[in-house]
């Protein structure tokens, strides 16, 4: 599993965890704490994802034709 897949999976997991905790929260103060925690965690993961994506080179169809390498020919 690559970093992007892990982050996307973790974002989905966080959302599900948040929903479960909200169901069990007994009052508005507890719900606010749950929401604050999960919002912070989601923001951190999204920032990490966005930062990581800025370091990734474009996919082959975004590169000039003479830049594309046929990896099968490299063997």
C-alpha positions as CSV (number, residue, x, y, z in Angstrom):
1,X,0.0,0.0,0.0
2,X,1.5,3.4,-1.0
3,X,1.3,6.5,1.1
4,X,-1.6,8.0,-0.8
5,X,-3.7,4.9,-0.4
6,X,-2.9,4.7,3.3
7,X,-3.9,8.4,3.8
8,X,-7.1,8.0,1.9
9,X,-8.0,4.8,3.8
10,X,-7.2,6.5,7.1
11,X,-9.4,9.4,6.2
12,X,-12.3,7.0,5.6
13,X,-11.5,5.2,8.9
14,X,-11.5,8.5,10.8
15,X,-14.9,9.5,9.4
16,X,-16.3,6.1,10.5
17,X,-14.7,6.4,14.0
18,X,-16.0,9.9,14.4
19,X,-19.6,8.7,13.6
20,X,-19.3,5.9,16.1
21,X,-18.0,8.2,18.8
22,X,-20.7,10.8,18.2
23,X,-23.4,8.1,18.6
24,X,-21.9,7.2,22.0
25,X,-21.4,10.8,23.1
26,X,-23.7,11.7,26.0
27,X,-23.9,15.4,25.7
28,X,-23.1,18.4,23.5
29,X,-19.7,19.0,25.2
30,X,-18.6,15.5,24.5
31,X,-19.8,15.8,20.9
32,X,-17.8,19.0,20.5
33,X,-14.6,17.3,21.8
34,X,-15.1,14.4,19.4
35,X,-15.7,16.7,16.4
36,X,-12.7,18.9,17.3
37,X,-10.4,15.9,17.6
38,X,-11.4,14.3,14.4
39,X,-11.5,17.6,12.5
40,X,-7.9,18.2,13.6
41,X,-6.8,14.7,12.6
42,X,-8.5,14.9,9.2
43,X,-6.9,18.3,8.6
44,X,-3.4,17.0,9.4
45,X,-3.8,14.0,7.1
46,X,-5.2,16.1,4.3
47,X,-2.2,18.5,4.7
48,X,0.2,15.6,4.6
49,X,-1.5,14.2,1.5
50,X,-1.4,17.6,-0.3
51,X,2.2,18.2,0.7
52,X,3.2,14.7,-0.5
53,X,1.3,15.2,-3.8
54,X,3.3,18.4,-4.5
55,X,6.5,16.2,-4.5
56,X,5.2,13.7,-7.1
57,X,6.1,14.0,-10.7
58,X,3.3,14.2,-13.2
59,X,1.9,11.0,-14.7
60,X,3.1,9.9,-18.1
61,X,0.2,11.5,-20.1
62,X,1.2,14.9,-18.7
63,X,4.8,14.5,-19.8
64,X,6.1,15.5,-23.3
65,X,6.1,12.5,-25.7
66,X,9.9,12.3,-25.9
67,X,10.1,12.1,-22.1
68,X,8.0,8.9,-21.7
69,X,10.1,5.8,-21.1
70,X,9.0,2.4,-22.2
71,X,10.1,0.4,-19.1
72,X,9.7,-2.9,-20.9
73,X,12.5,-1.9,-23.2
74,X,14.8,-1.2,-20.3
75,X,15.1,-4.9,-19.3
